Amino acid sequence: MDTEKYRELFTKLRRAYRVFDRSLGVFFLPWAVTLLTYFFAGSNMFLKMGYDPFAAGGIPLAVSGFIGLPAFYSMMRLITIYDEVLYARYCEWEDKRFWGRIKFFLTRPRFWWENLAYCAAFWILPQMAVCPSLTDWIFGGQTGFVPKLILFAVLAPLYFLMNVLARNSATAIWKLGKPDVRDERGKPIANDRAYTRDMIMACILYPLGGCGLQMIVPLVIVLFPLAVEILTSEFMIWVCIFIVGFYCVRHGRAVFARRKFLKRLHRLTRGNVKVREPYRSLFGMRAGESFTVYSKGKEYSCKLISAPKMMIPMWIHSCGDIEFLYTVRVLNIELFRHTKRYETGYEADCQKVLIIQPRPKRVFGAHEGKAWLLDNGDRVGAYRVFTAGAFLNTLERECLDK
C-alpha cells in the first residue's frame, strides 16, 4: 500500500518537474534566441559595410528584438502538443469551437501562473538582459523604469497573444488524436523524444533564421531598386513562364494518366461505371466514394486518392484517414518535419477500395500505433489498397475478392 502511495507521489512530482522544466524553457529559449541575434548584430562587420544607418543598425536590432515572438509561439505550441495531461483534460471539454478552446486555456490555473512568472522575470532581470535589442533600437541604450515600462506595455500583450494563439493551434493536432509521431519508415517515436527533437530544431532554426534576416533584409533594401528593375524585365517574364510551364506539365501528366485510367475503366466495365468528380482528387482530398464496380457478382466501393509528390511518404490509417509526412533537409540533415492529415473515411455496405494515382514511392498502413509498408491488394482496416494500374489489372482478371 505504501509502495503504491509513494509511486503515485513520485509520478506527481515527476509530472510537476516536467511542467516546470518545459515552462521555464519556453521563457529562457526565446530569450536566448534574442540574445544570440543581438550579439550577432553587434559583432558582424558585414552589417556595417555599405548600408545606411537605419539599415545597418535599426533593422538588425528590430529583427533581434522581435524574433523572440515567433520562437515563443513555436515553443509554446510544442509543449502544448506534447502535454498528455492537458490533452486528456481537453478531450473532456465539451465546447471545442474557437472561443470554447480559448476559454479552456484561460480557465487553466497553470496558464496564469506561467504568465505571471514571465512578467515577474521581466521585471526582476535587468533591462539590457531581457530586451537589449529594443533598448538599443528605441531608447539608444537608455535604461530605467520608464523605458522598461514602455517595453513591457508593448511586449506583454504581444506575448500574451502569441501564447493564446499557440495553444489554440495545438488543438488542431489534438483534433487528430493523441500525438503520434513517426519516422519515415512509420516507426513510432516516443513523445518525450519527439518533443526534445522538435525543440532542439527550433533552437537551431530560429537563431539561424534571425541572423540570416539581419543580413538579408538590409541587403534587400539596398538592392530594392535593382530588384524592381529585374522583376519587370523580359528575363523575369521568361522565368515566370518557365515556372508556370513546369507546374502545368506536372499536373498535365497527372491529368493525362487519370484520363487514361478512366478510359480503360470505361472499357473494362462496358460503360456501366460513373465516376464522380474524376479529376478533383488530383488537386485535393474529397469526401465519399468515387465510383462502384461489380466483379464476379460482388460490389466494390472505390475511392480515388492522390499523392502530392512521389517522395512524400503516405500513411493510410485503418479509419480511412490519409496522412503525409513533409521533411526539409539540408545536406541530408533533417531541419524540419510536418505531417498533414486528411479525414477521408466513409461508410459503405461493401468492400472499400482505395486507388492511388499518382502514387508516392512509399505507402504505409497504420493501425493502433503500428505501421507497415503496403503493397497492392493489402488491407488496412476496411480498405484494400491498389495503384491505378494494379487495380485495373486485378479488375480485368476478376480477382478483386482475393
Phi, psi and omega in degrees: 000313178297325179299316179295323180295314179291326178295319178294320178296319179297320179297318179295317179296319179295319179294318179296320179296320180296317178298314180297315182298315182287322178295320177296321180296324181292333174279315188287318188291313174299325176297318178296323177299317178298316180296317180299314180291330177294314179295326178295319180296327182275338186255344185276111181292340180300327182289342187258003184255110170086006181255154174289165186302321181293313181295322184284330184244309187297310184294312177303321179291322178295318177299315179296322182291329186250358179294338178294334182296304178295328177296316177298317179301310182297317183288322176294323176297320180295312183292333177287317180301317186266012176274097186292325179294314179296323177298317180297321179289325178294324179300331180273351181284131188281310185274103181253020170285176188304305183290333175293321178293319178297317179298323179302314182286323182290341178267003176274123177303325181299325180301315183284324177297320178296315180296320177295323178294320179295318179295319179297318179297324179299319183279331181286317183285153178297151183299319180287350176270320185274326180213067182293325184295312181290328177297316178292319187287314186270319187250007178063031180088000181285131178246162180153179184294314183296310176302321181292323177296319178296316178298319179296319180295332179275314189280322185302311178297324181294315180291326176297317178297316178299323179299311182294315182294322179296316179294320177296322178297326180297332181293339176294328175284318178299330181301331180275359181112180180304136181311123183231089185267138183225156174275186186291342177266001178089005181282129182297146176247131180302145184301317180297318179294318180295319179297313181298317180298313181294323179292320177298318180296321178296321180292337178272315188289320184292317174298318178297316179295319179296315178295322178295318178295324179298332179269323187283316185299311176299324179295321179295320180296316180294320184266008184302314179301319178294322180296320178298318180296321179292317183295334180262008182275166179294327179300317181293326177299318179292327176296316178296319178298320179296316181295313179297319178297322179300313180290326178295318179295318181298309179288329177297321177297319179295318178295319179297316179296320178294320179296320177297319177298315182295322179296315180293323176298317178299320180291318182292326183263005179058036176075014182269002182248130176249118182268126180277127179044066190297334185252355184295323182294346176287340184242006179163161181283141177238157181273154174081179182280161178263321179194168175236145177229161176241136178218120181055040177080001180253147180262142179228129178267119187247143179228128178271129175229165181217159177255142181295321179214155184294326185272358179270116182297149179239137172247134174248113182277157183296338178279354180101353178290148179247135182227139179239145179250118178255129178231146175245124182235147171229121184054042178066015175256123182286121180261327187204144174221149182210135178252141178234126186240140180240133177274098186241007180294152179207166182260144177206151182273004182225183178298131180261138183234132174255127181245118185262119176202119354288159186254151173276173181290324182231130177234128182244149167264151182218134178203121176051049175082359179249147181222150180209155180284133184263151172234171181300132178090352180291157182253141173227105185062235180268013186244148166247143189244132178222155161279167184298314181295318180295323178297314181295321178296319179293320178295321180295324179276356180056050178230036177293338182278357183267000000 
